[in-house]
Amino acid sequence: MTDFQTMRNRINRDLTRDEITAVASDEIKTAILYYERQRFWFLEKRATLNTVDSQEFYALPSDFQDDDSLVINVNNWTYPLIKRTYATIEAWFVRSATFTGYPTDWCIYNEQIRLYPIPNAAFTMTLSYLKSTAVLTNNTDTNEWMVEGEELIRCRASRQICATKLKDLERAAVYQQLETDALRQFNKITMTRLMTGHARRRRTGRVGNI
């Protein structure tokens, strides 16, 4: 396990340039932003949301990036909600603005989940999604990229420093290959877990249609 300062210090040692500390901090954060929207096993998450009678919109988790699925439990039956475009849901509400019942469809708009029909009672929903990680600010800060993703982020940050700050394209090429190797391994692990189901917790309860 490592943290923000440990990774930054290692980059400084690897590049034998103590004066690039501030640059290393920026490049670590930039590297995380670059890779964060790609799917890796350690960025998958689930969250529980509860509906409210006659409430149409629900806030997304603060670390939400992209959705995988949304399921709902109604009377001990769990079934997936069908994701629609906002335009489709909006058109349905224009025709039946007061229609309530068991939700069957959903969309995302303005960082909120919109359900159709509007729930007529309290139900439990489970959102599976790709999350963002905590922003690194203090020296002792850490997140998933400082642990599972340490090699990938460190290699990319080092490559960017060599290429853009030190103007050492030969060393940049070395780090680019290391980054490519790390990314290949990360993708292999992610795909293996997705295919075997090990990256996702299994849902419990019966699945069916209402």
C-alpha positions in Angstrom: 0.0 0.0 0.0 1.1 3.5 -0.7 -0.1 7.1 -0.6 0.3 10.4 -2.5 3.6 11.4 -1.0 5.1 7.9 -1.3 4.3 7.7 -5.1 5.6 11.2 -5.7 8.9 10.5 -3.8 9.4 7.4 -5.8 9.0 9.2 -9.1 11.5 11.8 -7.9 14.0 9.1 -7.0 13.4 7.2 -10.3 14.1 10.4 -12.2 16.8 11.7 -9.9 15.3 15.1 -9.9 14.1 16.3 -6.5 13.0 19.7 -7.9 10.1 18.2 -9.8 8.0 17.5 -6.7 5.2 19.9 -7.7 5.3 18.6 -11.3 5.0 15.0 -10.0 1.9 15.9 -8.0 0.2 17.4 -11.0 1.1 14.5 -13.3 -0.1 11.9 -10.8 -3.5 13.6 -10.7 -3.6 14.0 -14.5 -2.7 10.3 -15.0 -5.6 9.4 -12.7 -8.0 11.6 -14.6 -6.8 10.0 -17.9 -7.4 6.4 -16.8 -10.4 6.9 -14.4 -13.1 6.5 -17.0 -11.7 3.2 -18.3 -13.1 0.1 -16.7 -10.9 -1.5 -14.0 -12.1 -4.0 -11.4 -11.3 -1.7 -8.5 -13.6 1.1 -9.8 -16.8 -1.0 -9.7 -19.2 -0.2 -7.0 -22.8 -0.7 -5.8 -25.1 1.6 -4.0 -28.6 1.3 -2.5 -31.3 3.9 -3.1 -34.7 4.0 -1.6 -37.7 5.4 -3.6 -40.3 7.7 -2.0 -44.0 7.6 -2.8 -44.8 10.0 -5.6 -41.1 11.2 -6.0 -39.8 11.1 -9.6 -36.1 12.1 -9.3 -33.3 10.7 -7.2 -29.7 12.0 -6.7 -26.9 9.9 -8.1 -24.0 8.9 -5.7 -21.4 11.6 -5.5 -18.7 9.4 -6.9 -20.8 8.2 -9.9 -19.2 8.1 -13.3 -21.1 5.6 -15.5 -23.9 3.1 -14.9 -23.9 -0.7 -15.4 -27.4 -1.5 -14.1 -30.3 -0.4 -11.9 -32.5 -3.0 -10.3 -35.5 -2.6 -8.0 -37.1 -4.8 -5.4 -40.9 -4.8 -5.4 -42.7 -7.1 -3.0 -39.6 -9.4 -2.7 -39.2 -9.6 -6.5 -36.0 -8.1 -8.0 -36.0 -7.0 -11.6 -33.9 -4.7 -13.8 -35.1 -1.3 -14.8 -34.8 -0.6 -18.5 -32.6 2.4 -19.3 -34.1 4.9 -21.8 -33.1 8.2 -23.3 -34.3 11.3 -21.5 -36.3 12.3 -24.5 -38.3 9.0 -24.3 -39.1 9.4 -20.6 -40.0 13.0 -21.1 -42.4 12.1 -23.9 -44.1 9.5 -21.7 -44.6 12.0 -18.9 -46.0 14.5 -21.2 -48.8 12.0 -22.0 -49.2 10.7 -18.5 -47.7 13.1 -16.0 -49.5 11.8 -13.0 -49.1 8.1 -13.7 -47.7 6.2 -10.7 -46.9 2.5 -10.1 -44.1 0.0 -10.0 -41.1 1.7 -11.9 -40.1 -0.1 -15.0 -37.9 2.4 -16.8 -35.3 5.0 -16.0 -32.9 7.6 -17.4 -30.2 10.0 -16.1 -30.6 13.8 -16.4 -28.9 16.6 -14.5 -27.0 14.1 -12.2 -30.3 12.5 -11.2 -32.1 9.3 -11.8 -35.6 9.7 -13.2 -38.0 6.9 -12.8 -41.1 5.9 -14.9 -43.7 5.4 -13.7 -43.3 7.5 -10.6 -43.1 5.1 -7.6 -46.3 4.6 -5.7 -44.5 3.4 -2.6 -41.1 2.9 -1.0 -38.9 0.4 -2.9 -35.2 -0.5 -2.7 -33.1 0.0 -5.8 -29.5 -1.1 -6.3 -27.3 0.8 -8.7 -24.2 -0.8 -10.1 -21.8 1.7 -11.5 -18.3 2.9 -12.3 -17.0 5.2 -9.6 -14.5 8.0 -9.4 -11.9 8.0 -6.6 -11.1 10.4 -3.8 -9.0 13.4 -4.9 -5.5 13.4 -3.7 -4.5 16.6 -1.8 -2.5 15.9 1.3 0.7 13.9 1.5 -1.0 11.0 3.4 -4.0 10.9 1.1 -4.6 7.6 -0.7 -7.1 5.9 -3.0 -7.5 2.9 -5.2 -5.0 4.3 -7.7 -2.3 4.4 -5.0 -2.9 0.7 -4.3 -4.2 -1.4 -7.1 -3.3 1.1 -9.8 0.0 2.3 -8.4 2.3 0.9 -11.2 0.1 2.2 -14.0 -0.3 5.7 -12.6 3.4 6.0 -11.6 4.6 4.9 -15.1 2.3 7.3 -16.9 3.2 10.3 -14.6 6.9 9.5 -15.1 6.5 9.3 -18.9 4.8 12.6 -19.0 7.5 14.3 -16.9 10.3 12.9 -19.0 8.6 13.9 -22.3 7.2 17.3 -21.4 9.4 18.6 -18.6 12.8 17.0 -18.8 12.7 16.7 -22.6 14.2 13.2 -22.3 12.4 11.3 -25.0 14.6 8.2 -24.6 13.5 7.8 -21.0 10.0 8.7 -21.9 9.9 5.8 -24.3 11.1 3.4 -21.6 8.3 4.6 -19.3 5.8 4.4 -22.2 6.6 0.7 -22.6 6.3 0.1 -18.9 2.9 1.9 -18.9 1.8 -0.2 -21.9 2.8 -3.4 -20.1 1.0 -2.4 -16.9 -2.1 -1.4 -18.8 -2.1 -4.8 -20.6 -1.9 -6.6 -17.3 -4.7 -4.5 -15.8 -7.0 -5.1 -18.7 -6.3 -8.8 -18.6 -7.2 -8.9 -14.9 -10.3 -6.8 -15.5 -11.5 -8.9 -18.4 -10.9 -12.2 -16.5 -13.0 -11.0 -13.5 -15.8 -9.7 -15.7 -16.0 -13.0 -17.6 -15.9 -15.1 -14.5 -18.2 -12.7 -12.5 -15.6 -12.3 -9.7 -15.6 -8.5 -10.1 -19.3 -8.2 -9.3 -21.1 -9.3 -6.2 -24.1 -11.5 -7.0 -27.6 -10.1 -6.3 -29.8 -12.1 -4.0 -33.5 -12.7 -4.2 -35.7 -13.8 -7.0 -35.6 -12.2 -10.4 -38.7 -11.8 -12.4 -41.2 -9.5 -14.0 -44.0 -7.7 -12.1 
